[in-house]
Amino acid sequence: MKKFKIGDRVKVIRTDCFFDRHLNEIGTIIERNGDLYSVKFNDGELDDGYNSDPELITKNLENLVVGDVIEKDGHKKQVLAVLNYNGQKSCYVMSRHNNYNESGSFETAFELEDYGYKLVSNEPEEDVEEMTVNEVCEELGRTVKIVRD
C-alpha cells in the first residue's frame, strides 16, 4: 500500500469501481486512517480509497487547486476557483495581486507560465536554529565532533 500524507496531491490511475468518474482526475488527500485515505476532488466529491489506486503527483501550474498561491516579482495571486470540463485543461479564477478577497482574472496554466508566475510552496517553512559547534556542545552537555555525511 502506498503511503500518502494529508495534503498530498494524487491522480487516480486505476479504479475497480463501477463509478469511475474520477479516473485520471487529480485530488487532495484530506484524511488518513491506517492504510485507508480520503481524496477530495475539485468538484467537491470524495473518494474513500477502497476501490481506487492513486499515484502521487508533482504540483505545478497545470494542477493548481483552490487556495494555491502563485508569485511573480513579489506579487502574489491566489486560486479562487478551478474551471474544467471532463478532465480537460483547467482555467483558473485568480485573485488580484496581493488581495485574495477579490477576483482579478481568468487564466490558464499556459498563460500563467508565459507571464512568468511560479507556484509558491504551501509547505510550512521549517524553523531552523543556527548554532556553532560550541553551542551544540553546551546544549548537549558533552563534546561532539562534526563529521560529513
ZIGI-V506549 format. One record per residue. N is the residue number from 1. PSI is psi in whole degrees, 0 to 359 (* if undefined). NEAR is the number of other C-alpha atoms within 8 Angstrom. Layout:
# ZIGI-V506549
n;psi;near
N;PSI;NEAR
N;PSI;NEAR
This chain:
# ZIGI-V506549
n;psi;near
1;133;3
2;147;3
3;123;5
4;156;7
5;159;7
6;133;9
7;344;7
8;143;9
9;131;12
10;158;12
11;131;13
12;115;14
13;345;10
14;145;8
15;141;10
16;1;7
17;142;7
18;325;4
19;86;4
20;33;8
21;328;4
22;12;8
23;129;10
24;10;8
25;156;9
26;136;12
27;181;11
28;133;12
29;122;16
30;347;10
31;145;8
32;142;11
33;92;6
34;236;5
35;359;7
36;155;9
37;162;12
38;133;12
39;130;13
40;131;12
41;169;12
42;332;9
43;2;4
44;351;6
45;156;7
46;148;8
47;124;9
48;357;9
49;358;10
50;322;6
51;15;8
52;161;12
53;103;9
54;159;9
55;143;8
56;137;9
57;156;7
58;129;5
59;136;8
60;185;7
61;344;10
62;352;9
63;41;8
64;154;10
65;166;9
66;131;9
67;341;7
68;151;11
69;136;12
70;162;11
71;147;12
72;124;9
73;40;4
74;356;5
75;125;8
76;144;10
77;150;14
78;145;13
79;119;15
80;331;12
81;152;9
82;124;13
83;120;8
84;164;9
85;118;7
86;48;4
87;7;8
88;171;6
89;142;8
90;154;13
91;138;11
92;138;13
93;117;14
94;151;14
95;173;16
96;164;13
97;126;9
98;19;8
99;94;8
100;0;11
101;353;6
102;139;7
103;148;10
104;330;9
105;165;8
106;126;8
107;149;10
108;168;10
109;320;11
110;315;7
111;316;8
112;317;11
113;317;10
114;324;7
115;349;6
116;16;7
117;149;10
118;150;9
119;133;10
120;132;8
121;136;6
122;355;6
123;133;4
124;139;5
125;135;4
126;134;4
127;105;4
128;127;4
129;125;4
130;135;4
131;149;6
132;168;6
133;319;8
134;319;6
135;322;8
136;316;10
137;317;11
138;317;8
139;319;6
140;339;7
141;21;6
142;167;6
143;137;6
144;156;7
145;127;4
146;128;5
147;156;4
148;148;3
149;*;2
